[in-house]
Amino acid sequence: MKEVLDFLSDLRENNHSVWFQENKERYQGAREKFLMLTRGLIEGVHQFDGSIPLMEPKDCMFRIFRDVRFSKDKTPYKVNFGSFICNGGRNSCRSGYYIHFEPGASFIGGGIYMPPVNVLKAIRQEIYDNPEEFLSIIQDENFKKIYPDLYSEDKLKMAPKGFPKEFEHIDLLKYKSYTCMTPLDERIINSPDLIDHVLESFRIMMPFNAFLNRGIDYWAE
């Protein structure tokens, strides 16, 4: 996977259309390698999570082109490759598994990031009804070892609307995203153990995703 990271590193230093067009073959080669990795991960996850169908990797991999319409940063390309493995692919409003390659900032992640209001409310309702089950998942020793904390950068200060502020576990309902992540060392990315390492991290994440998707399936309107 070294050529994937090398391409992304060079793109970061030359983030403009002229360079990109001159290096289109490098991009296509790097993209194909990442798609092959995504295919292997889809097949691996399917073995332990039956909710993940055998789908096309291109339906999971995010486009490299940035949407700059409302951004001050007008650089045209992302400097990372990412795939979201989930029933419905990258645009799904379900919880799933994420792999992210970016020089110096690669990671394994999962869950659901900034879901729409109805989906977020559904997840909160599922946690409200089953707090001990959710705690048992995120406080599991194996889970905590890889994913010590849920993403909390945009966490609410107050109780979300529709839920009692005196709820014993109200802190669990304040997240706007229900995601977890762990860094991915470049030594592992460039090793033959990459797929096995990522799949093991995904396998430990599976109960987390299953809980969130159960709530989405039951409560989301």
VEXKOL-651172 format. One line per 2 residues: number of its first residue (from 0); for each residue z, x, y of N, C-alpha, C, O. Coordinates in pm, 1 decimal. Example, Ala and Ser with C-alpha at 12.3 -4.5 7.8 and 13.67 -1.06 7.14 Angstrom:
2
0 = 780.0,1319.0,-569.0,780.0,1230.0,-450.0,780.0,1320.0,-330.0,846.5,1423.6,-331.9 | 708.0,1285.0,-225.0,714.0,1367.0,-106.0,787.0,1290.0,3.0,803.9,1340.9,113.8
//
This chain:
221
0 = 0.0,81.0,-121.8,0.0,0.0,0.0,0.0,85.1,128.0,7.8,32.7,239.1 | -8.8,216.3,109.5,-4.6,305.2,225.7,-116.9,274.2,323.9,-96.0,277.8,445.2
2 = -235.6,243.9,272.6,-346.9,219.4,364.6,-325.6,92.1,446.8,-377.3,80.4,558.0 | -249.8,-3.0,392.4,-218.8,-124.8,468.1,-130.4,-89.6,587.1,-158.3,-129.6,700.1
4 = -24.3,-15.0,561.2,66.2,23.8,669.9,-2.4,117.9,768.6,21.1,109.6,889.1 | -86.3,206.4,718.1,-158.3,297.7,808.0,-250.3,219.7,901.2,-257.8,248.8,1020.6
6 = -320.1,120.8,846.5,-407.9,39.3,931.3,-326.9,-33.7,1038.4,-364.4,-33.2,1155.6 | -216.7,-95.9,998.8,-135.2,-170.8,1094.6,-75.4,-78.8,1200.4,-63.0,-117.3,1316.6
8 = -38.7,41.7,1160.8,15.5,139.0,1256.1,-90.5,179.4,1357.8,-62.1,188.3,1477.2 | -211.6,203.8,1311.1,-320.7,239.5,1402.2,-358.7,122.0,1491.4,-391.8,140.4,1608.6
10 = -353.9,2.5,1436.3,-385.1,-117.3,1516.3,-284.6,-134.2,1629.9,-321.3,-173.9,1740.5 | -159.8,-104.5,1602.9,-56.7,-115.6,1706.2,-87.6,-24.1,1824.8,-57.3,-57.1,1939.5
12 = -148.3,91.4,1795.5,-181.9,186.5,1901.0,-317.3,156.2,1966.5,-349.9,212.1,2071.2 | -394.7,68.6,1905.0,-531.3,40.7,1954.5,-559.9,-109.4,1947.1,-658.6,-152.5,1887.4
14 = -472.4,-186.7,2008.4,-480.4,-331.5,1992.3,-580.0,-392.8,2090.9,-542.5,-456.5,2189.4 | -708.0,-371.1,2060.6,-814.1,-431.0,2141.2,-936.8,-452.5,2052.6,-949.4,-391.6,1946.4
16 = -1024.8,-537.9,2096.9,-1134.4,-584.1,2011.1,-1235.3,-474.5,1977.6,-1293.0,-475.8,1868.8 | -1257.9,-379.5,2069.0,-1355.7,-273.9,2042.3,-1310.0,-190.7,1921.9,-1387.2,-167.6,1828.9
18 = -1183.5,-145.9,1924.4,-1131.3,-67.0,1812.0,-1133.9,-148.1,1683.2,-1169.8,-97.4,1576.9 | -1095.4,-274.3,1694.3,-1089.0,-358.2,1574.9,-1226.5,-372.1,1510.6,-1240.0,-361.9,1388.6
20 = -1327.5,-395.1,1592.3,-1462.0,-409.2,1537.2,-1510.8,-278.6,1474.3,-1578.5,-279.4,1371.5 | -1475.4,-167.0,1537.4,-1514.7,-37.1,1481.9,-1443.2,-7.2,1350.3,-1490.6,74.0,1270.9
22 = -1329.9,-72.1,1327.2,-1250.3,-49.4,1206.8,-1242.9,-175.3,1119.5,-1145.9,-197.2,1046.9 | -1347.2,-256.4,1129.0,-1349.3,-383.6,1055.7,-1339.7,-361.8,904.2,-1274.0,-439.2,834.6
24 = -1404.1,-258.4,854.0,-1398.1,-232.3,709.6,-1256.5,-193.9,667.0,-1210.8,-234.4,560.1 | -1187.6,-116.6,749.3,-1048.9,-81.9,718.8,-962.5,-207.5,714.1,-878.5,-223.9,625.6
26 = -984.8,-295.3,810.8,-909.5,-421.1,813.5,-935.6,-502.2,687.3,-841.9,-551.4,624.5 | -1061.5,-516.1,650.4,-1095.5,-595.1,532.8,-1035.8,-534.9,406.0,-990.2,-608.1,318.1
28 = -1035.7,-402.0,396.0,-976.7,-337.0,280.7,-826.2,-358.1,274.2,-770.9,-386.0,167.8 | -760.1,-344.5,389.4,-615.4,-365.3,394.6,-581.3,-510.7,364.4,-485.0,-539.0,293.1
30 = -660.0,-602.0,418.6,-636.8,-744.6,394.3,-651.6,-778.0,246.2,-571.7,-853.9,191.4 | -752.9,-722.1,181.6,-774.3,-748.1,39.5,-655.7,-699.4,-43.4,-614.6,-766.1,-138.3
32 = -601.2,-584.3,-8.1,-484.4,-533.1,-80.7,-364.8,-626.1,-64.1,-290.5,-650.9,-159.1 | -346.9,-677.3,57.8,-233.7,-767.5,81.8,-255.3,-900.7,10.6,-159.9,-961.0,-38.8
34 = -379.6,-946.7,5.2,-409.7,-1069.4,-69.9,-382.4,-1050.2,-219.0,-332.7,-1141.0,-285.6 | -415.0,-932.4,-271.0,-387.2,-904.3,-412.3,-237.0,-905.5,-439.2,-191.6,-957.6,-541.1
36 = -160.9,-847.7,-347.0,-15.4,-852.3,-359.2,32.6,-996.4,-355.5,116.7,-1036.2,-436.1 | -20.4,-1074.5,-262.5,18.8,-1215.2,-251.1,-11.9,-1291.3,-379.3,68.9,-1372.7,-424.1
38 = -127.1,-1265.6,-438.2,-162.1,-1331.8,-564.5,-59.7,-1298.8,-674.0,-14.4,-1387.0,-746.9 | -24.6,-1171.2,-683.8,74.1,-1131.7,-783.4,208.8,-1198.1,-761.5,277.0,-1235.0,-857.1
40 = 247.1,-1213.3,-634.3,374.5,-1278.3,-602.0,369.4,-1427.9,-631.9,466.0,-1484.2,-683.4 | 258.1,-1492.2,-600.1,242.6,-1634.7,-632.5,259.3,-1656.1,-782.7,333.7,-1744.2,-825.9
42 = 190.3,-1575.8,-860.4,197.0,-1589.5,-1006.1,338.2,-1563.2,-1057.5,385.2,-1630.7,-1149.1 | 406.1,-1464.0,-997.7,542.0,-1432.3,-1038.8,641.6,-1541.4,-1002.3,725.9,-1578.5,-1084.0
44 = 632.4,-1593.0,-880.1,724.3,-1698.3,-835.9,703.5,-1825.0,-919.2,799.4,-1893.8,-954.1 | 579.3,-1854.4,-950.0,546.6,-1973.6,-1030.4,621.2,-1973.1,-1163.8,650.4,-2079.1,-1219.1
46 = 651.8,-1855.1,-1214.8,719.4,-1845.2,-1343.5,863.1,-1896.4,-1338.5,912.3,-1951.1,-1437.2 | 931.3,-1879.3,-1224.7,1070.9,-1924.5,-1216.3,1092.7,-2040.7,-1120.3,1200.7,-2099.7,-1119.0
48 = 992.5,-2074.7,-1040.1,1001.4,-2187.9,-948.0,878.1,-2275.0,-968.3,771.3,-2246.9,-913.9 | 893.8,-2379.8,-1046.4,781.1,-2466.2,-1080.3,725.1,-2544.1,-963.6,617.9,-2603.5,-975.0
50 = 796.3,-2545.4,-849.5,743.8,-2616.5,-732.2,632.2,-2538.9,-664.5,562.0,-2593.0,-579.0 | 615.0,-2412.2,-702.0,510.2,-2328.9,-643.9,387.6,-2333.1,-734.9,391.8,-2280.7,-846.2
52 = 278.3,-2394.8,-689.1,157.8,-2401.5,-771.9,81.6,-2269.1,-768.1,108.1,-2183.2,-684.0 | -12.2,-2254.4,-859.4,-99.7,-2137.0,-859.0,-210.8,-2162.3,-758.1,-314.2,-2220.1,-791.7
54 = -189.2,-2119.2,-635.0,-281.5,-2147.3,-525.9,-352.6,-2020.4,-481.1,-321.7,-1910.4,-526.9 | -447.2,-2037.6,-391.9,-523.1,-1924.3,-340.4,-438.3,-1843.3,-242.2,-376.3,-1901.2,-153.0
56 = -434.4,-1710.8,-256.7,-356.5,-1627.4,-164.9,-395.0,-1646.7,-18.2,-309.5,-1638.4,70.0 | -523.0,-1672.2,8.0,-566.7,-1688.2,147.7,-502.1,-1809.7,213.6,-494.2,-1816.8,336.3
58 = -455.8,-1905.4,133.1,-388.3,-2022.4,188.8,-244.2,-1991.9,227.7,-179.0,-2071.6,295.2 | -195.3,-1876.4,184.8,-57.6,-1835.6,216.2,-52.5,-1728.5,325.3,46.2,-1719.5,398.4
60 = -157.1,-1648.2,336.7,-156.7,-1536.2,430.8,-190.4,-1582.5,571.9,-284.8,-1658.8,592.8 | -112.4,-1535.6,667.8,-134.6,-1571.9,807.6,-250.5,-1491.8,867.3,-274.8,-1377.0,830.1
62 = -320.2,-1554.6,959.5,-429.7,-1489.0,1029.5,-376.8,-1376.1,1116.9,-263.8,-1380.9,1165.4 | -460.3,-1274.6,1136.1,-419.1,-1160.4,1217.5,-441.7,-1186.1,1366.8,-389.7,-1113.0,1451.1
64 = -517.5,-1287.6,1398.7,-550.7,-1315.4,1537.9,-437.1,-1390.7,1606.6,-388.3,-1491.2,1554.9 | -395.8,-1342.1,1721.9,-287.5,-1404.1,1797.2,-338.6,-1518.9,1883.2,-451.5,-1515.6,1932.2
66 = -255.1,-1619.7,1901.1,-282.3,-1727.2,1996.0,-221.3,-1684.2,2129.7,-99.7,-1688.6,2148.1 | -306.7,-1643.0,2221.4,-257.0,-1584.7,2347.5,-261.5,-1683.6,2463.7,-236.1,-1645.7,2578.1
68 = -293.5,-1809.7,2435.7,-312.9,-1906.5,2544.6,-190.3,-1922.0,2632.7,-202.9,-1936.3,2754.3 | -71.3,-1919.4,2572.7,51.0,-1943.9,2650.3,144.0,-1822.6,2649.4,264.8,-1834.8,2669.9
70 = 85.7,-1706.5,2625.3,165.8,-1584.5,2616.1,128.0,-1486.0,2726.6,10.8,-1473.1,2762.2 | 228.1,-1417.0,2780.0,202.1,-1311.1,2877.4,140.1,-1189.0,2809.3,66.5,-1111.8,2870.8
72 = 171.8,-1174.0,2681.5,115.4,-1064.4,2602.4,-23.9,-1105.6,2555.7,-37.2,-1195.4,2472.5 | -125.2,-1042.5,2607.1,-263.6,-1082.0,2576.7,-329.1,-992.7,2471.0,-450.2,-1000.6,2450.4
74 = -250.7,-908.1,2403.9,-310.8,-829.9,2296.6,-362.1,-925.9,2189.5,-291.9,-1019.9,2152.3 | -483.6,-903.3,2139.5,-548.8,-1006.5,2056.4,-504.4,-1012.4,1910.8,-530.8,-1111.8,1843.2
76 = -437.2,-907.8,1860.2,-409.3,-903.8,1716.2,-260.3,-884.9,1688.6,-190.2,-814.6,1761.4 | -214.5,-948.9,1582.6,-81.0,-921.0,1532.1,-82.3,-781.2,1470.2,-186.7,-733.4,1425.9
78 = 32.3,-717.2,1467.5,40.2,-584.2,1407.5,118.4,-592.4,1276.2,189.0,-499.1,1238.0 | 104.0,-705.9,1208.9,168.3,-725.5,1081.0,80.5,-811.7,991.4,-9.0,-881.8,1038.6
80 = 107.6,-805.3,861.4,51.5,-897.6,763.2,168.0,-977.9,705.9,273.6,-922.3,675.6 | 148.6,-1107.4,691.4,253.7,-1189.7,633.5,196.3,-1300.5,548.1,90.2,-1354.8,578.7
82 = 266.4,-1334.2,440.7,227.4,-1446.7,355.8,349.7,-1534.3,329.0,458.0,-1484.6,298.2 | 330.0,-1664.9,341.2,435.0,-1762.6,313.2,397.1,-1837.8,186.8,302.3,-1916.3,186.3
84 = 470.8,-1813.6,81.0,441.4,-1871.2,-50.1,523.0,-1998.2,-66.6,644.8,-1995.0,-84.4 | 452.3,-2109.4,-60.2,518.6,-2238.3,-55.3,419.6,-2344.8,-98.3,299.2,-2328.4,-78.9
86 = 467.8,-2453.2,-156.2,379.6,-2564.6,-189.8,317.9,-2618.6,-61.5,387.7,-2676.1,22.0 | 188.3,-2600.4,-46.1,121.5,-2637.6,78.1,77.6,-2517.0,158.9,4.6,-2531.2,257.0
88 = 121.0,-2399.0,119.1,76.2,-2278.2,186.5,143.8,-2251.9,318.8,249.5,-2307.5,348.4 | 81.7,-2166.4,398.2,144.6,-2113.4,519.5,177.0,-2219.6,623.7,265.1,-2198.1,707.0
90 = 108.1,-2334.1,621.5,131.5,-2437.3,722.7,223.7,-2548.4,673.9,237.9,-2651.6,739.6 | 285.7,-2527.1,559.5,371.7,-2629.2,501.3,501.8,-2643.5,580.4,550.6,-2546.9,639.2
92 = 556.5,-2763.3,581.2,688.4,-2788.0,640.4,793.8,-2794.0,530.5,882.4,-2879.3,532.3 | 782.9,-2702.5,435.4,879.2,-2692.3,327.6,939.5,-2551.8,327.3,889.3,-2460.7,393.2
94 = 1046.1,-2537.0,253.1,1111.6,-2407.1,240.3,1037.2,-2324.1,136.3,993.6,-2376.9,34.1 | 1022.9,-2194.8,162.1,946.1,-2110.9,71.3,983.8,-1964.6,80.9,1091.6,-1929.4,128.7
96 = 892.6,-1879.6,34.4,915.4,-1736.0,20.0,818.3,-1659.8,110.9,699.5,-1691.5,116.2 | 870.0,-1559.4,182.1,789.4,-1489.3,281.9,793.2,-1338.4,259.0,898.5,-1281.1,231.2
98 = 676.8,-1275.5,271.0,665.6,-1129.1,263.3,598.0,-1080.2,390.7,496.9,-1136.7,432.7 | 652.7,-976.0,452.6,608.5,-930.5,585.2,593.9,-779.2,583.3,690.0,-706.5,557.9
100 = 472.3,-732.7,610.4,445.3,-588.8,624.6,424.2,-557.6,771.8,337.5,-615.8,837.0 | 503.5,-466.1,822.9,489.0,-418.2,960.5,551.5,-279.5,966.3,668.4,-264.2,930.8
102 = 478.5,-179.3,1009.5,534.3,-43.6,1010.4,669.6,-37.2,1080.4,681.4,-70.7,1198.3 | 770.1,5.9,1007.2,904.7,17.3,1062.1,982.4,-112.4,1067.3,1098.8,-112.0,1107.3
104 = 921.6,-224.1,1027.9,990.0,-353.5,1039.0,949.6,-450.0,928.1,945.5,-571.0,950.3 | 919.9,-398.7,810.2,881.5,-484.9,698.2,1005.6,-553.2,640.9,1115.7,-498.2,645.4
106 = 986.4,-674.3,586.5,1100.0,-744.0,527.9,1055.4,-850.3,427.8,939.8,-892.4,424.7 | 1151.6,-891.3,346.7,1138.8,-1004.7,255.5,1221.2,-1117.2,315.2,1334.8,-1095.2,357.3
108 = 1166.0,-1236.4,319.3,1240.1,-1347.7,377.1,1208.5,-1478.4,307.4,1132.9,-1483.2,210.4 | 1268.2,-1584.0,359.3,1241.0,-1714.6,301.8,1319.9,-1822.5,371.1,1395.5,-1796.5,464.6
110 = 1301.1,-1944.8,323.7,1361.1,-2060.2,387.2,1258.4,-2132.9,470.8,1141.0,-2139.7,434.1 | 1301.6,-2187.0,582.2,1210.8,-2260.1,670.9,1244.9,-2227.3,815.4,1359.7,-2240.7,857.6
112 = 1144.1,-2184.0,891.3,1164.3,-2136.2,1028.1,1121.5,-2242.9,1128.0,1008.0,-2290.6,1124.1 | 1211.8,-2279.7,1216.8,1186.6,-2375.1,1325.1,1112.6,-2499.6,1275.3,1002.3,-2528.5,1321.7
114 = 1172.0,-2573.1,1181.7,1105.3,-2693.2,1130.5,1101.3,-2803.5,1235.7,1180.6,-2801.8,1329.8 | 1009.5,-2899.9,1221.1,1007.0,-3013.9,1313.6,1136.0,-3094.2,1303.4,1212.1,-3080.2,1207.7
116 = 1159.1,-3178.1,1403.3,1287.2,-3247.9,1418.2,1325.3,-3326.4,1293.3,1440.0,-3320.4,1249.1 | 1230.7,-3399.6,1236.3,1265.5,-3483.2,1121.6,1304.4,-3399.6,999.7,1392.6,-3438.3,922.9
118 = 1239.0,-3286.1,982.4,1269.5,-3198.6,869.3,1405.2,-3130.8,890.1,1484.5,-3118.9,796.7 | 1430.4,-3087.0,1011.8,1559.1,-3023.5,1042.2,1673.7,-3121.8,1021.2,1777.6,-3085.9,965.7
120 = 1654.7,-3244.9,1065.2,1758.4,-3346.9,1045.9,1782.0,-3373.7,898.0,1896.0,-3393.3,855.6 | 1674.4,-3374.7,819.0,1686.2,-3397.5,674.7,1768.0,-3287.0,608.8,1852.7,-3314.4,523.8
122 = 1742.8,-3162.8,647.6,1817.2,-3050.1,591.3,1964.5,-3059.9,629.6,2052.7,-3039.2,546.2 | 1989.9,-3090.9,753.8,2128.8,-3103.8,798.4,2200.4,-3215.6,723.3,2317.5,-3202.0,687.9
124 = 2130.6,-3325.3,699.1,2191.8,-3436.6,626.8,2227.1,-3395.5,484.1,2332.8,-3432.0,432.7 | 2138.0,-3319.3,420.6,2164.4,-3274.0,283.9,2285.9,-3180.9,280.0,2367.1,-3187.7,187.8
126 = 2297.4,-3095.2,379.3,2412.8,-3005.4,385.8,2539.6,-3085.1,416.0,2645.2,-3057.8,358.8 | 2529.6,-3182.7,504.9,2645.4,-3266.2,540.5,2698.5,-3339.8,417.2,2819.6,-3353.7,399.9
128 = 2607.5,-3386.8,331.9,2647.8,-3461.2,212.7,2694.4,-3370.8,99.2,2769.7,-3413.7,11.8 | 2648.8,-3243.9,100.7,2678.9,-3152.4,-10.3,2718.9,-3013.4,40.7,2658.4,-2913.7,1.4
130 = 2819.6,-3006.1,127.1,2852.8,-2877.3,188.8,2900.5,-2772.4,88.6,2866.4,-2654.8,100.8 | 2978.8,-2814.4,-9.5,3032.1,-2717.0,-104.7,2920.4,-2656.5,-190.3,2923.7,-2537.8,-222.9
132 = 2822.1,-2738.9,-226.1,2709.3,-2687.7,-303.5,2631.0,-2585.3,-221.9,2594.0,-2479.4,-272.6 | 2605.8,-2618.2,-93.7,2531.5,-2525.7,-8.4,2608.9,-2395.5,10.9,2550.6,-2287.2,6.3
134 = 2739.3,-2405.6,32.4,2822.1,-2286.1,48.8,2820.5,-2200.0,-77.3,2818.3,-2077.1,-70.0 | 2821.7,-2265.9,-192.2,2821.1,-2189.5,-317.4,2693.0,-2109.2,-333.3,2692.5,-2004.2,-397.4
136 = 2583.5,-2158.9,-274.5,2455.4,-2087.9,-280.6,2455.4,-1968.3,-186.3,2424.5,-1856.6,-227.9 | 2489.8,-1990.9,-59.2,2477.9,-1883.5,39.6,2593.5,-1783.9,33.0,2586.3,-1675.9,91.6
138 = 2701.0,-1820.8,-39.0,2812.2,-1728.6,-56.1,2815.4,-1665.5,-195.6,2907.1,-1590.5,-229.3 | 2713.9,-1697.4,-275.3,2703.2,-1635.9,-407.1,2695.1,-1483.2,-391.7,2629.8,-1432.5,-300.6
140 = 2761.1,-1412.8,-480.3,2769.7,-1266.9,-468.8,2632.2,-1201.0,-467.0,2607.4,-1111.4,-386.2 | 2543.8,-1244.2,-554.6,2410.0,-1183.9,-560.5,2327.3,-1217.5,-436.1,2252.6,-1133.8,-385.6
142 = 2342.0,-1341.1,-387.8,2269.9,-1381.8,-266.7,2319.5,-1302.4,-146.2,2239.9,-1249.3,-68.8 | 2450.7,-1294.8,-131.2,2509.0,-1225.8,-15.4,2473.4,-1077.9,-13.5,2459.9,-1017.6,93.0
144 = 2458.4,-1020.4,-131.4,2426.6,-878.4,-138.5,2290.9,-849.2,-76.7,2271.7,-744.9,-14.3 | 2196.7,-941.2,-94.1,2062.1,-921.7,-40.5,2045.4,-989.1,95.2,1982.4,-933.9,185.4
146 = 2101.9,-1108.4,108.9,2087.2,-1187.7,231.7,2226.7,-1216.8,288.0,2279.0,-1326.4,267.8 | 2287.5,-1121.2,357.8,2426.7,-1137.2,401.6,2449.0,-1249.7,500.5,2557.7,-1307.4,504.8
148 = 2347.4,-1282.4,581.0,2363.7,-1386.4,683.5,2235.5,-1466.2,698.0,2125.9,-1414.9,675.6 | 2250.3,-1592.2,735.7,2133.6,-1672.1,772.3,2093.1,-1637.0,915.4,2174.9,-1590.4,994.8
150 = 1965.9,-1660.1,946.7,1913.7,-1631.1,1080.6,1984.1,-1721.5,1182.3,1979.6,-1843.9,1169.9 | 2048.4,-1662.1,1281.8,2131.8,-1740.6,1373.2,2100.9,-1716.5,1520.4,2179.3,-1755.0,1607.1
152 = 1988.4,-1653.5,1549.1,1958.3,-1617.3,1687.4,1950.7,-1739.1,1779.5,1989.3,-1731.8,1896.2 | 1900.5,-1851.1,1726.4,1882.7,-1970.3,1810.3,1981.8,-2080.1,1775.1,1955.1,-2198.0,1798.5
154 = 2094.2,-2042.5,1720.0,2193.2,-2138.6,1671.2,2252.3,-2221.1,1786.0,2274.5,-2169.6,1895.6 | 2277.3,-2349.5,1759.4,2336.7,-2438.2,1858.9,2480.8,-2397.3,1888.4,2549.4,-2340.2,1803.7
156 = 2524.8,-2427.5,2009.6,2664.0,-2404.4,2047.9,2750.5,-2524.3,2011.3,2867.8,-2509.2,1977.1 | 2691.4,-2644.5,2018.7,2763.6,-2769.0,1994.2,2713.7,-2833.5,1866.2,2612.4,-2791.9,1809.8
158 = 2784.7,-2934.3,1821.2,2743.4,-3008.9,1702.4,2610.3,-3078.1,1729.1,2590.8,-3131.6,1838.2 | 2517.8,-3078.7,1632.6,2390.6,-3147.6,1654.0,2409.5,-3298.4,1664.7,2501.3,-3355.9,1606.3
160 = 2321.4,-3359.8,1739.6,2328.2,-3503.7,1760.7,2321.9,-3577.7,1627.4,2240.3,-3547.0,1540.5 | 2411.9,-3677.5,1614.1,2411.7,-3760.0,1494.3,2510.8,-3716.1,1388.6,2524.3,-3781.3,1285.0
162 = 2581.5,-3604.6,1413.8,2678.8,-3555.4,1317.1,2814.2,-3537.9,1385.5,2819.6,-3491.5,1499.4 | 2923.4,-3574.1,1318.4,3056.4,-3566.3,1381.2,3100.4,-3422.2,1405.2,3094.0,-3337.6,1316.0
164 = 3145.1,-3396.7,1527.4,3184.8,-3259.9,1561.2,3308.6,-3214.8,1484.4,3334.7,-3095.0,1473.4 | 3386.1,-3311.8,1430.5,3506.0,-3276.1,1355.0,3476.9,-3245.9,1207.0,3568.3,-3217.4,1129.7
166 = 3348.9,-3252.5,1169.1,3311.1,-3219.5,1031.7,3358.6,-3078.0,999.1,3336.1,-2984.8,1076.3 | 3424.7,-3063.2,883.8,3487.9,-2936.6,847.9,3390.0,-2818.7,849.5,3426.5,-2706.9,885.8
168 = 3265.6,-2845.3,809.6,3166.5,-2737.7,800.0,3056.6,-2754.2,905.7,2939.5,-2725.9,880.1 | 3096.2,-2800.0,1023.7,2997.5,-2829.1,1128.7,2913.8,-2706.0,1163.0,2799.3,-2719.0,1206.4
170 = 2970.1,-2586.9,1143.8,2896.6,-2464.7,1175.5,2768.7,-2453.5,1092.5,2670.3,-2395.1,1137.8 | 2769.8,-2508.5,972.8,2651.5,-2502.6,886.0,2537.6,-2588.8,937.2,2422.8,-2570.1,896.7
172 = 2567.5,-2682.8,1025.6,2465.7,-2775.5,1075.8,2406.0,-2730.8,1208.5,2318.0,-2798.1,1262.1 | 2452.0,-2619.0,1261.8,2409.4,-2575.7,1394.9,2283.4,-2488.8,1394.9,2231.1,-2455.8,1501.3
174 = 2235.4,-2452.4,1278.0,2114.6,-2370.4,1271.9,1991.7,-2452.5,1310.6,1981.3,-2570.5,1277.2 | 1899.3,-2388.3,1381.2,1769.3,-2449.8,1409.1,1665.4,-2407.1,1306.7,1563.0,-2472.9,1288.5
176 = 1693.2,-2297.7,1241.3,1612.5,-2248.7,1130.0,1707.0,-2220.8,1014.3,1820.1,-2176.7,1034.9 | 1661.1,-2246.2,893.8,1739.6,-2212.8,775.1,1662.6,-2106.1,699.3,1587.4,-2135.1,606.3
178 = 1683.1,-1982.8,741.1,1608.8,-1870.5,684.9,1702.8,-1755.4,651.6,1811.0,-1742.0,708.9 | 1658.7,-1673.6,558.0,1731.3,-1552.3,523.1,1630.0,-1439.5,509.4,1512.0,-1464.4,484.7
180 = 1675.1,-1316.7,525.2,1582.3,-1203.7,518.0,1656.6,-1076.9,479.2,1778.1,-1065.7,495.2 | 1579.5,-981.9,427.7,1633.4,-850.7,393.9,1526.0,-746.9,422.1,1408.8,-773.1,395.2
182 = 1560.8,-630.4,475.1,1460.3,-527.2,505.5,1387.5,-480.8,380.2,1441.7,-484.9,269.7 | 1264.7,-437.1,399.3,1183.1,-384.7,289.8,1144.8,-241.7,325.0,1064.0,-217.7,414.8
184 = 1203.6,-148.1,253.4,1183.2,-6.0,279.8,1039.7,35.6,243.9,983.9,-9.8,143.9 | 981.7,122.0,326.6,844.0,165.7,301.0,831.7,246.4,172.8,723.0,254.4,115.4
186 = 940.3,306.0,127.1,935.3,376.2,-1.4,912.4,278.6,-115.4,844.5,310.5,-213.0 | 969.0,160.0,-102.8,947.4,56.8,-205.0,806.5,-0.1,-192.2,740.3,-24.9,-293.0
188 = 760.2,-20.8,-68.6,625.2,-73.5,-46.7,521.5,15.9,-113.4,423.1,-32.9,-169.0 | 543.7,146.8,-107.8,447.0,241.5,-162.6,476.9,282.4,-307.0,417.6,377.1,-358.8
190 = 568.2,211.3,-370.8,604.8,244.5,-508.2,544.3,143.4,-605.4,506.6,33.8,-564.0 | 534.2,178.4,-734.4,482.8,83.8,-834.0,579.7,-30.0,-863.6,544.7,-124.4,-934.4
192 = 701.8,-21.7,-809.4,803.2,-124.8,-833.9,801.4,-236.0,-729.6,887.9,-323.6,-731.3 | 703.7,-233.4,-638.6,703.8,-327.5,-526.7,711.9,-472.9,-571.7,801.8,-545.4,-529.1
194 = 620.4,-516.5,-656.1,617.2,-658.0,-695.7,746.8,-697.0,-766.3,803.4,-802.5,-737.6 | 793.7,-614.1,-857.1,918.0,-646.5,-928.2,1035.1,-658.0,-831.3,1119.1,-747.0,-845.0
196 = 1040.4,-568.5,-734.3,1149.0,-570.8,-635.8,1145.3,-699.7,-553.3,1248.1,-764.8,-534.3 | 1027.6,-735.8,-504.8,1014.7,-856.0,-421.7,1044.3,-981.0,-504.3,1113.6,-1071.2,-457.4
198 = 992.5,-986.8,-626.0,1014.8,-1104.7,-709.8,1162.1,-1122.8,-743.2,1210.5,-1235.9,-748.4 | 1233.4,-1015.0,-765.7,1376.7,-1027.7,-792.7,1449.9,-1082.6,-670.4,1540.5,-1164.8,-684.3
200 = 1411.5,-1038.0,-551.4,1471.7,-1090.4,-428.5,1437.0,-1237.8,-410.6,1521.1,-1316.7,-367.4 | 1314.1,-1275.1,-443.3,1273.1,-1415.7,-436.2,1348.7,-1500.4,-538.9,1389.4,-1612.7,-508.9
202 = 1367.1,-1447.5,-657.8,1436.1,-1522.7,-763.2,1578.3,-1557.4,-720.0,1626.0,-1668.2,-744.7 | 1644.9,-1463.6,-656.4,1781.4,-1488.3,-608.9,1782.1,-1590.3,-495.6,1881.3,-1660.4,-475.7
204 = 1673.0,-1598.8,-422.2,1659.4,-1695.6,-313.0,1627.0,-1837.3,-361.5,1644.6,-1933.2,-286.4 | 1580.6,-1851.5,-483.8,1528.3,-1978.6,-531.3,1624.5,-2096.5,-515.5,1580.6,-2201.9,-469.6
206 = 1754.6,-2084.9,-551.0,1844.2,-2200.1,-531.8,1855.1,-2243.2,-385.6,1871.0,-2361.9,-357.1 | 1846.8,-2149.0,-294.3,1849.0,-2178.9,-150.2,1729.6,-2265.6,-112.9,1744.6,-2368.6,-47.2
208 = 1611.0,-2223.0,-155.2,1491.3,-2301.6,-126.2,1495.2,-2438.3,-193.9,1455.6,-2538.6,-134.6 | 1542.5,-2441.9,-317.2,1547.7,-2568.9,-390.8,1639.2,-2669.0,-321.3,1607.6,-2787.8,-313.8
210 = 1751.9,-2621.3,-270.9,1845.0,-2709.6,-199.6,1779.9,-2765.9,-74.1,1785.6,-2886.5,-49.7 | 1717.9,-2679.1,5.7,1655.6,-2724.1,130.6,1542.3,-2823.3,102.0,1530.6,-2924.9,170.3
212 = 1460.3,-2794.9,3.0,1347.9,-2883.2,-27.9,1393.6,-3017.5,-85.1,1329.0,-3120.2,-64.2 | 1503.5,-3015.3,-156.1,1559.1,-3142.8,-204.6,1595.6,-3233.0,-87.7,1569.2,-3353.2,-90.2
214 = 1656.0,-3174.8,13.6,1690.9,-3252.8,131.7,1567.4,-3301.5,206.1,1563.6,-3415.1,253.4 | 1467.2,-3216.4,216.3,1343.5,-3255.2,283.4,1277.3,-3369.9,209.5,1233.4,-3466.9,271.2
216 = 1270.0,-3359.4,77.9,1205.0,-3463.3,-2.2,1278.0,-3597.4,7.9,1214.7,-3703.0,8.8 | 1408.7,-3592.9,15.5,1487.5,-3716.4,13.0,1500.8,-3780.5,150.7,1490.4,-3902.4,164.0
218 = 1523.8,-3698.4,253.2,1561.3,-3751.6,382.8,1450.4,-3752.9,487.4,1451.9,-3837.1,577.2 | 1355.2,-3662.1,477.6,1254.6,-3651.2,585.3,1167.3,-3776.9,588.8,1122.5,-3826.9,485.7
220 = 1145.0,-3825.7,710.0,1063.8,-3947.9,728.9,921.5,-3911.9,761.4,838.3,-4000.5,780.7
//
